[in-house]
Amino acid sequence: MILTAFRRGPQLRNIHALYGMIVAQARSPAFYIGYGVPDTVDGRFELIVLHLVLVLNRLNRNREKVSPIGQLVFDAFCSDLDDNLREMGVGDLAVPRRMRRFGEAFYGRQAAYCMALDADDQRELEKAISRNIFGVTGVDENAVRLSRYVRATARRLDTEEEGVVAAGKAVFPDPEAFSDD
């Protein structure tokens, strides 16, 4: 039947739950109050990207293949960005240009964060966070705290079974636990 194409299956519900989990964590007030992340459209975008990268990194642990769930979550992210641009009044002709810039920003940050997480020098992650989230070239205390949270999040996601993460049932660490260290 034609209506089966419009039914939400369990996988689609899982993708929405997983993306919702990412967005909910990125919107935690602790990041904006305790870490000094700017509470702006750009600041929120940066935190969503950061959490999305952490989740995709976990889902793509086996680097030989990209997780189809990871791709679907990325597609949900792109769809959400597109919807938000249109809600903000960005015209139809400008949306593709903005989406291309968002895509470039995402892939650049993904490469920087993954490389920094794999680096032996912990300062690499602090530098990447300082540059991308706080817009500074040096490393400040907010970037140091946020990098501790990011490393703890990556470790926690690595301990979760892929099915738990893919279903959007993984638990992020409480950002407040790292904001006063």
C-alpha positions as a printed NumPy array, in Angstrom:
array([[ 0.   ,  0.   ,  0.   ],
       [ 1.074,  3.536, -0.598],
       [ 0.497,  4.477,  3.043],
       [ 3.283,  2.174,  4.236],
       [ 5.785,  4.721,  2.927],
       [ 4.416,  7.244,  5.442],
       [ 4.467,  5.017,  8.506],
       [ 7.186,  5.588, 11.03 ],
       [ 9.032,  2.373, 11.597],
       [11.134,  1.507, 14.617],
       [14.351,  2.599, 12.902],
       [12.962,  6.057, 12.13 ],
       [11.764,  6.4  , 15.726],
       [15.25 ,  5.423, 16.9  ],
       [16.851,  8.017, 14.623],
       [14.556, 10.731, 15.962],
       [15.219,  9.584, 19.536],
       [18.967,  9.609, 18.93 ],
       [18.965, 13.025, 17.285],
       [16.642, 14.319, 20.011],
       [19.068, 13.013, 22.64 ],
       [21.914, 14.923, 20.954],
       [19.947, 18.168, 20.723],
       [18.654, 17.907, 24.288],
       [22.171, 17.468, 25.636],
       [23.49 , 20.353, 23.519],
       [20.756, 22.598, 24.922],
       [21.685, 21.884, 28.537],
       [21.877, 25.251, 30.34 ],
       [25.127, 24.156, 32.021],
       [27.033, 24.692, 28.771],
       [25.863, 28.273, 28.484],
       [26.075, 29.16 , 32.171],
       [28.955, 27.08 , 33.522],
       [31.137, 26.801, 30.423],
       [30.535, 30.2  , 28.871],
       [29.388, 28.883, 25.495],
       [27.595, 31.765, 23.768],
       [23.826, 31.275, 23.988],
       [23.364, 32.187, 20.339],
       [22.364, 30.383, 17.171],
       [26.062, 29.805, 16.451],
       [26.791, 28.592, 19.985],
       [23.914, 26.133, 19.862],
       [24.979, 24.949, 16.409],
       [28.502, 24.329, 17.709],
       [27.291, 22.239, 20.636],
       [24.959, 20.188, 18.47 ],
       [27.839, 19.545, 16.058],
       [30.155, 18.607, 18.924],
       [27.682, 16.082, 20.344],
       [26.801, 14.774, 16.884],
       [30.495, 14.185, 16.179],
       [30.872, 12.276, 19.45 ],
       [27.89 , 10.043, 18.676],
       [28.94 ,  9.468, 15.055],
       [32.454,  8.698, 16.217],
       [31.01 ,  6.001, 18.485],
       [28.713,  4.596, 15.809],
       [31.575,  4.539, 13.313],
       [34.017,  2.918, 15.716],
       [34.754,  0.352, 13.047],
       [36.268,  2.882, 10.638],
       [36.138,  0.428,  7.744],
       [32.451,  1.135,  7.225],
       [30.149,  4.017,  7.952],
       [27.214,  3.16 , 10.138],
       [23.949,  3.449,  8.203],
       [22.402,  4.726, 11.438],
       [25.074,  7.397, 11.616],
       [24.172,  8.516,  8.117],
       [20.489,  8.686,  9.022],
       [21.269, 10.763, 12.117],
       [23.375, 13.108,  9.995],
       [20.462, 13.356,  7.545],
       [18.14 , 14.262, 10.446],
       [20.628, 16.964, 11.477],
       [20.649, 18.398,  7.944],
       [16.865, 18.308,  7.762],
       [16.648, 20.076, 11.126],
       [19.066, 22.784,  9.951],
       [17.081, 23.275,  6.761],
       [13.818, 23.552,  8.713],
       [15.351, 26.025, 11.164],
       [16.724, 28.218,  8.391],
       [13.308, 28.384,  6.783],
       [11.636, 29.139, 10.141],
       [14.115, 31.988, 10.629],
       [12.961, 33.45 ,  7.327],
       [15.916, 32.535,  5.129],
       [14.708, 32.558,  1.533],
       [14.484, 29.455, -0.623],
       [17.346, 30.608, -2.834],
       [19.696, 31.222,  0.102],
       [19.021, 27.954,  1.945],
       [21.258, 25.763, -0.277],
       [24.203, 28.17 ,  0.136],
       [23.77 , 28.207,  3.906],
       [23.409, 24.428,  4.016],
       [26.629, 24.049,  2.031],
       [28.417, 26.286,  4.569],
       [26.951, 24.266,  7.435],
       [28.119, 21.064,  5.779],
       [31.632, 22.414,  5.336],
       [31.646, 23.577,  8.954],
       [30.455, 20.182, 10.168],
       [33.044, 18.19 ,  8.226],
       [35.837, 20.537,  9.271],
       [34.883, 20.281, 12.917],
       [34.399, 16.536, 12.692],
       [37.923, 16.131, 11.321],
       [39.379, 18.49 , 13.944],
       [37.587, 16.875, 16.892],
       [38.298, 13.292, 15.84 ],
       [41.96 , 14.071, 15.211],
       [42.186, 15.886, 18.56 ],
       [40.503, 13.03 , 20.441],
       [43.013, 10.598, 18.933],
       [46.009, 12.861, 19.618],
       [48.429, 12.12 , 22.43 ],
       [48.499, 15.802, 23.397],
       [45.306, 16.729, 25.271],
       [45.853, 20.358, 24.348],
       [44.861, 19.564, 20.753],
       [41.235, 19.088, 21.807],
       [41.36 , 22.25 , 23.912],
       [42.676, 24.183, 20.905],
       [39.989, 22.781, 18.603],
       [37.256, 23.659, 21.092],
       [38.706, 27.128, 21.694],
       [38.807, 27.838, 17.979],
       [35.443, 26.381, 17.   ],
       [33.197, 27.01 , 19.984],
       [34.72 , 30.06 , 21.638],
       [36.264, 31.688, 18.559],
       [39.647, 32.271, 20.166],
       [43.107, 31.166, 19.121],
       [44.476, 30.571, 22.615],
       [43.13 , 28.118, 25.163],
       [40.998, 29.433, 27.99 ],
       [39.589, 27.777, 31.097],
       [36.182, 27.225, 29.46 ],
       [37.787, 25.221, 26.656],
       [39.777, 23.183, 29.188],
       [36.606, 22.296, 31.139],
       [34.658, 21.551, 27.977],
       [37.449, 19.308, 26.693],
       [37.311, 17.309, 29.957],
       [33.58 , 16.873, 29.427],
       [34.121, 15.854, 25.776],
       [36.712, 13.238, 26.683],
       [34.453, 11.836, 29.417],
       [31.56 , 11.73 , 26.96 ],
       [33.648,  9.898, 24.37 ],
       [34.736,  7.364, 27.011],
       [31.168,  6.843, 28.21 ],
       [29.824,  6.4  , 24.662],
       [32.601,  3.891, 23.982],
       [31.327,  1.758, 26.868],
       [27.759,  1.757, 25.555],
       [26.632, -1.01 , 23.241],
       [26.024,  0.192, 19.7  ],
       [22.352, -0.784, 19.902],
       [21.854,  1.381, 22.996],
       [23.468,  4.361, 21.283],
       [21.602,  3.749, 18.027],
       [18.276,  3.641, 19.879],
       [18.936,  7.019, 21.472],
       [19.12 ,  5.477, 24.939],
       [22.735,  6.265, 25.755],
       [23.341,  8.584, 28.668],
       [25.615, 11.594, 28.36 ],
       [27.604, 12.656, 31.42 ],
       [26.2  , 15.538, 33.427],
       [27.997, 18.661, 32.148],
       [27.665, 20.287, 35.565],
       [30.054, 17.68 , 36.974],
       [32.849, 19.237, 34.9  ],
       [31.965, 22.923, 34.99 ],
       [33.592, 23.728, 38.336],
       [36.75 , 21.581, 38.164]])
